[in-house]
Structures are given as C-alpha cells and as structure tokens.
Amino acid sequence: MPTLLVFLTITLFLFHVFSSLPLVLPLIFLTLALAQYTITHLYTSHLQKTTILTDIQYLTTPPPRGRKGTAIVVGGSIAGLITSAVLLNHFDRVVVLESEEIGQNGDGKEERKHVPHGRLAHVLLPLGLKVVKTLFPGLENDLLERGGIPTQLSAQYQHIYGGLIKQTPYVPDTAIILTSRPLLESTIRHQLLLSDRIEFRSGTVVTGLVVQEGDVRGVKVFDGENKAGVVEGVVVVDATGRSARGIKWLQSLSYPTPPTTSYDPHQQYTCARFKTHSDLPSLVFNVGFPGKRHETFAIFRVENNECILGSMSTGNPHPIAPRSDEAMRDWMLASDCPELNTTMFERVGERVSEWFSWKFPGSRWVRYEEVDLPGGFVAVGDAVCSFNPIYGQGMTAAAIAATTLDATLRKTTSLKSLPKTYHTLLAHRLEPIWDTNESNDIRFKAVTPSSPLDSHRVRLERSGRVFELLVYAAQEDAAASGCLLRLMSMVAGQAEMLEWRVLWAIAKVAWRRYWE
C-alpha cells in the first residue's frame, strides 16, 4: 500500500481526533490510498501474466526445488540454446539434440547447415538481449570482441509510416548488439558449452517420444550413423522451429492434434551482404504505411565491416522482391523518403555476396494449451508461434518462452501438470504480440485474418488505429517516440501508453487528424 498516502491518512485521522478537522478529509485520503493500491496490484498482476518483465530477475537464482534427471532439448537453434540454459538451473543434466551438422561457413564461422534464413538480417530485440545477457554473463563481451556492433535504437534512423521517428539521446532498455545470425548463434552455443552438465549432439534426428503412464521418459533417435536408440529424460522440449515435429510425435501416440491459428502476411525477403567503409548508421529501417506501401527495407551493420541490406515486401502474394543491385535501388526509390534512400544505397559499399531470397510461409500459432499433453512435454520458439519476421520478434519470442518455462518450473511441483500450466501462461504472453502484428498485416487487402469473425477484425482494426496514432505522435514528440521504441523493443507493456505525456501527444495527433 502506498506509504505516503497511508501516512497522510493516519496523520489526518489523528488531527480529527484531537482537533476539529472534518472526518471527510481522512476518509478521502483513505479512499485514494485504497484506489492506488488496487490499481497498482491489478497492474502488477497483469504485467506478471502478460510479460516476462518481472520474471527475468529470477533466471539465475537457485530454484526452490531441484529436479533429478535429464532434460532433453530437440533443436539447437537460438530457442533451443536459450531454453537449455534455463533447464541447467533445474535439472542434473541437459542433452541438446540437433539434426543438422555444425560446420564452418565461408567466413569461418560455425553454423548449422541447410538453414537458409541464417543468411538474412536478424536482430535480437532489447528484451531478448536482456534475457540472454542474464543467462550468459560473458556473452556481451564475447560478441563485442568478435565484431558485434553496439547500438542504441533511440539514436538510429527509423523511418516509419512516412516519417522519421523523433530521435532522442537515450531511451532506457533499448540497446542492442548487431551481428550476423551465425555469429550470434555460435557465440551463445560456446557460452552454453562451458558447463560440464550439458551435452550437444549434432546430426541426431529425433523420430518420436517415449511415453510411459502419461509422462515422457525420453525420445527415439537416429544418430549420425543411422543407428536407432533412445535418449532417456524426464522433460522433452520441442525446439524444432516451424517444422514443429512434436505435433507428429504426439499424433503417433494418439494424442489430440492441437488447433492452429494462422494467416499469411505474404512476406518476402531479399538480402545481400556489402563491404562498407563509410559512416553508415548502425541501423536503418524504412517501413511504409500498412495497407498502402508493400516496400520496406533495412540496413544492419554486422561484424567484419560489413552490412546486410534487405528488402521486404508485405501484403503482396506475387514475387516482387528485388534480386539485383539495380532492382534494389529502384525498390528503395519507390519507398518513402527516396532522396535519403538513394544516399543510403550509395553508402552501403561493395556487394560481397549473392542476393538471397526467401518467402515467409506464414504466421502460425500452435495452441498447445487447448489439448492434453504427456507430462514433461513442452514446446518453445517457432515450434509454438512463428511471427511475421519484419517485426524482428522471433528470437525474442523464444526468450519469452524460455523465461516462462523457468517461471513455471519454479512454481509447479509436478511435471505432469507442467505442459498445461506453461502453455497457458505462454499463450497470455504471446497474445498481445500476435494481435499487434496481425492488426498491421491485415491492412493489406490480400491478407486474410486468422479468424473469419467480424468481431475479430473490428478488434484488430481498433488496435491498429491506436498504434498508428502512436507512430505519428512519435514523429514529433520525444515522449511518444520513447514509448514507441520501448514497445517495439518489447521492454514495456501497453500500459506505458497511458503515461500523461504520451497520451497528450496522441491526443494532439488524433485531434488534428479528426479536423483534417
């Protein structure tokens, strides 16, 4: 309960007892104290339910109960690696089973073979970076020593909805480190393998679950020599990405198939690496108005004095993404602020890789919380929910899932109830992200919403209009800009929009647009 209001209330009651002060004054302060306590309590409960902001601090503290046995993580991607670090805090041993072989790429970096989107631009948003730095204290120094680019989002070029987001010297919790995907993944893997309680097996394919009396007891595998075997464990984590192999494992054991929510944003990517020696900003992002402009492009500085220039097209089912230098220049000219975009293209430097294109299969959310699952089985990352990559939330969503799993393991006494408790809580935390993404994507006529209900579209359209007002306010107001950047960074809840300076900036934009 707010200390100051309580103190004033007690003081006024004493004045009432020993003087002629009216009773109504202490009663008013008592009412205000109770109201503030109620609002604070409700907001804190909402924050704990819909975000991981209050859970991150416990990631490295000893859990209230240790669990004997081995935890198995199927998939050695970012999601699998982060989740493995969480499980090391709860179980005796962790085994990571990765179907791909780990090899050297052309730059001498370790990477998983046959992962095509690894060549695309990736960014670990500030919330995801905060989780990873908590789990791996030495990671930031390693990334910087290997050429990572420290960047403050509030000082970068972000042209959104036809205007430049107002830059400010500093916005809390919006720092990132720009690297290539292979460098980030290999650095996390090296940090993880510093523990002697973890085993990483590449070239090992998991073919099914071993379930006894309703609980997982391990997985069936083929190793690199195609020898069948079983790896025993008390927890199995599906981190197999969009393939979501866990669904097939469950189907083979006659478990119900979880329902899936999905829609296709018609998202295409084209990227190439450039050698740059100019004063190019660390990050350039140009997003057209949803529903009107398909063209988006981004420039990411990475290690070795290189940058990744990428074009993205949303809401167009036809393949229009550029695949040459000339086409990329034309693409940037067609987007907002063509004069600056032309300057940026000339500053990126000499192209040192081929143009690589990739089509996003579609946003998908597997609703595991709606079905019964064997005790000890959970899914993380893209195996649960895969977002439109234009928002850069994939790896951060994996960090959210890992942190949610940690919080659930701390509170759950039985592994039998783990799947339902974990997936239900994770669904509450993914829903705001999913709704925000879909509300922007469905502005394009070619994008069909995930639900045919009119009420669903109306709700998303209202949410999209509020976000649009915030974007326009951020183009002229520092408080609104800071709020937008923190929301995009996923380090703030939507309640931060209720701060009076942000509300005032939004109100001014809404008033002006109403009278235009």
HUURVEN-V516574 format. One record per backbone hydrogen bond with DSSP energy under -0.5 kcal/mol. NH is the residue of the N-H (numbers start at 0). CO is the residue of the C=O. E is the energy in kcal/mol with one decimal. If there is no record, write none. Layout:
# HUURVEN-V516574
NH,CO,E / NH,CO,E
This chain:
# HUURVEN-V516574
5,1,-1.8 / 6,2,-2.7 / 7,3,-2.4 / 8,4,-2.3 / 9,5,-2.6 / 10,6,-2.4 / 11,7,-2.6 / 12,8,-2.1 / 13,9,-2.2 / 14,10,-2.2 / 15,11,-2.1 / 16,12,-2.1 / 17,13,-2.5 / 18,14,-1.2 / 20,14,-0.7 / 24,21,-0.9 / 25,21,-0.6 / 26,22,-1.7 / 27,23,-2.1 / 28,24,-2.1 / 29,25,-2.4 / 30,26,-2.3 / 31,27,-2.4 / 32,28,-2.4 / 33,29,-2.4 / 34,30,-2.5 / 35,31,-2.7 / 36,32,-2.3 / 37,33,-2.4 / 38,34,-2.6 / 39,35,-2.7 / 40,36,-2.7 / 41,37,-2.6 / 42,38,-2.6 / 43,39,-2.6 / 44,40,-2.4 / 45,41,-2.5 / 46,42,-2.7 / 47,43,-2.5 / 48,44,-1.6 / 49,45,-2.3 / 50,46,-1.9 / 54,51,-1.3 / 55,51,-1.6 / 57,54,-1.6 / 58,55,-1.8 / 60,57,-1.1 / 62,88,-0.6 / 66,89,-2.3 / 70,92,-2.6 / 71,234,-3.1 / 72,94,-2.9 / 73,71,-0.5 / 73,236,-2.9 / 74,72,-0.9 / 74,96,-2.2 / 80,76,-2.6 / 81,77,-2.6 / 82,78,-2.2 / 83,79,-1.9 / 84,80,-1.7 / 85,81,-1.5 / 86,82,-2.4 / 87,83,-1.7 / 88,85,-1.3 / 89,86,-1.9 / 90,86,-2.3 / 91,66,-0.7 / 91,68,-1.0 / 92,68,-1.3 / 93,196,-2.2 / 94,70,-2.4 / 95,198,-3.3 / 96,72,-2.8 / 96,94,-0.5 / 97,95,-0.6 / 97,200,-3.1 / 102,100,-0.6 / 102,110,-2.5 / 104,108,-2.7 / 107,104,-2.0 / 110,102,-2.7 / 112,100,-1.8 / 114,111,-0.6 / 115,113,-0.5 / 117,114,-1.8 / 118,115,-1.7 / 119,116,-1.4 / 124,122,-0.8 / 124,391,-0.5 / 126,488,-1.6 / 128,124,-2.8 / 129,125,-2.3 / 130,126,-1.9 / 131,127,-2.5 / 132,128,-2.8 / 133,129,-1.6 / 134,130,-2.2 / 135,131,-2.6 / 138,135,-2.1 / 141,137,-1.8 / 142,138,-2.8 / 143,139,-2.3 / 144,140,-2.5 / 145,141,-1.6 / 146,143,-1.3 / 147,142,-3.2 / 148,177,-2.4 / 149,147,-0.7 / 150,175,-2.9 / 152,150,-0.6 / 152,173,-2.2 / 154,151,-2.1 / 155,152,-1.6 / 156,282,-1.2 / 157,155,-0.8 / 158,284,-3.4 / 159,157,-0.8 / 159,162,-2.3 / 160,286,-2.3 / 161,286,-0.7 / 162,159,-1.1 / 164,157,-2.7 / 165,473,-2.6 / 167,153,-1.4 / 173,170,-1.0 / 175,150,-2.9 / 177,148,-2.8 / 180,117,-0.5 / 183,179,-2.1 / 184,180,-2.7 / 185,181,-2.5 / 186,182,-2.1 / 187,183,-2.1 / 188,184,-2.2 / 189,185,-2.3 / 190,186,-2.1 / 191,187,-2.4 / 192,188,-2.2 / 193,190,-1.1 / 194,191,-1.6 / 197,194,-0.7 / 198,93,-2.3 / 200,95,-3.1 / 200,198,-0.6 / 201,199,-0.6 / 202,97,-0.7 / 202,99,-1.1 / 203,97,-2.4 / 204,202,-0.5 / 204,221,-2.7 / 206,219,-2.6 / 207,219,-1.0 / 209,217,-2.8 / 210,208,-0.6 / 211,214,-2.8 / 214,211,-1.8 / 215,374,-2.8 / 216,209,-3.9 / 217,209,-0.8 / 218,230,-2.2 / 219,207,-2.8 / 220,228,-2.5 / 221,204,-2.5 / 222,226,-1.6 / 225,222,-2.5 / 227,225,-0.5 / 228,220,-1.9 / 230,218,-2.6 / 231,229,-0.6 / 232,216,-1.1 / 233,69,-2.5 / 234,69,-1.1 / 235,375,-2.5 / 236,71,-2.9 / 237,235,-0.5 / 237,377,-2.9 / 238,73,-2.3 / 238,236,-0.9 / 242,239,-0.9 / 243,240,-1.8 / 246,243,-1.8 / 247,243,-0.5 / 248,244,-2.0 / 249,245,-2.4 / 250,246,-2.3 / 251,247,-2.2 / 252,248,-0.6 / 252,249,-0.8 / 253,250,-1.8 / 254,249,-2.6 / 260,364,-2.8 / 262,362,-2.0 / 264,262,-0.6 / 267,312,-2.0 / 268,357,-2.9 / 269,310,-1.9 / 270,355,-2.6 / 271,308,-1.5 / 273,306,-2.8 / 274,349,-3.4 / 275,273,-0.6 / 275,304,-2.6 / 283,298,-2.1 / 284,156,-2.2 / 285,296,-2.5 / 286,158,-3.0 / 287,285,-0.5 / 287,294,-0.9 / 291,288,-2.1 / 292,288,-2.5 / 293,291,-0.5 / 295,311,-1.7 / 296,285,-1.7 / 297,309,-2.4 / 298,283,-2.4 / 299,307,-2.3 / 300,281,-2.6 / 301,305,-3.2 / 305,301,-0.8 / 305,302,-0.8 / 306,273,-2.3 / 307,299,-2.8 / 308,271,-2.4 / 308,306,-0.6 / 309,297,-2.8 / 309,307,-0.6 / 310,269,-2.8 / 311,295,-3.2 / 312,267,-1.8 / 313,293,-1.3 / 314,264,-2.8 / 315,265,-1.1 / 319,317,-0.9 / 327,323,-2.3 / 328,324,-2.2 / 329,325,-2.3 / 330,326,-2.1 / 331,327,-2.3 / 332,328,-2.1 / 333,329,-1.6 / 334,330,-0.7 / 334,331,-0.5 / 340,336,-2.0 / 341,337,-2.3 / 342,338,-1.6 / 343,339,-2.4 / 344,340,-2.2 / 345,341,-1.8 / 346,342,-1.1 / 346,343,-0.6 / 347,343,-0.9 / 347,344,-0.6 / 349,274,-1.8 / 351,272,-2.7 / 352,272,-0.8 / 355,270,-2.8 / 357,268,-2.3 / 359,266,-2.4 / 359,357,-0.5 / 362,262,-1.7 / 363,385,-1.8 / 364,260,-3.0 / 365,383,-3.5 / 366,258,-2.8 / 366,364,-0.6 / 367,365,-1.8 / 369,366,-1.7 / 370,367,-1.6 / 374,213,-3.0 / 375,414,-1.4 / 376,373,-1.8 / 377,235,-2.1 / 377,375,-0.5 / 379,237,-2.3 / 382,379,-1.3 / 383,380,-2.0 / 384,380,-2.3 / 385,363,-3.0 / 386,384,-0.5 / 390,387,-1.6 / 391,388,-1.6 / 396,392,-2.6 / 397,393,-1.5 / 398,394,-1.7 / 399,395,-2.1 / 400,396,-2.2 / 401,397,-2.3 / 402,398,-2.3 / 403,399,-2.4 / 404,400,-2.3 / 405,401,-2.0 / 406,402,-2.3 / 407,403,-2.3 / 408,404,-2.5 / 409,405,-1.6 / 410,406,-1.0 / 410,407,-0.6 / 411,407,-2.3 / 416,413,-0.7 / 418,414,-0.6 / 420,416,-2.1 / 421,417,-2.9 / 422,418,-2.6 / 423,419,-1.9 / 424,420,-1.9 / 425,421,-2.7 / 426,422,-1.9 / 427,423,-1.5 / 428,424,-1.3 / 429,425,-1.9 / 430,426,-1.9 / 431,427,-0.6 / 433,429,-2.7 / 434,430,-2.7 / 435,431,-2.0 / 436,432,-2.2 / 437,433,-2.8 / 438,434,-2.5 / 439,435,-1.1 / 439,436,-0.5 / 440,436,-2.4 / 441,437,-2.6 / 442,439,-1.1 / 443,440,-1.7 / 446,443,-1.8 / 447,445,-0.6 / 456,452,-1.5 / 457,453,-2.6 / 458,454,-2.2 / 459,455,-2.1 / 460,456,-2.7 / 461,457,-2.2 / 462,458,-2.0 / 463,459,-2.6 / 464,460,-2.0 / 465,461,-1.8 / 466,462,-2.1 / 467,463,-2.3 / 468,464,-2.1 / 469,465,-1.9 / 470,466,-2.2 / 471,467,-2.3 / 472,468,-2.3 / 473,469,-2.2 / 474,470,-0.7 / 474,471,-0.7 / 475,472,-1.6 / 476,472,-1.6 / 480,476,-2.2 / 481,477,-2.6 / 482,478,-2.1 / 483,479,-2.7 / 484,480,-2.5 / 485,481,-2.1 / 486,482,-2.3 / 487,483,-2.8 / 488,484,-1.9 / 489,485,-0.6 / 489,486,-0.9 / 490,485,-1.8 / 491,485,-0.8 / 495,492,-2.0 / 496,493,-1.8 / 497,494,-1.9 / 498,495,-1.4 / 501,498,-0.7 / 502,498,-2.5 / 503,499,-2.3 / 504,500,-1.8 / 505,501,-2.5 / 506,502,-2.8 / 507,503,-2.1 / 508,504,-1.7 / 509,505,-2.8 / 510,506,-2.6 / 511,507,-2.2 / 512,508,-2.6 / 513,509,-1.9 / 514,510,-1.5 / 515,511,-0.8
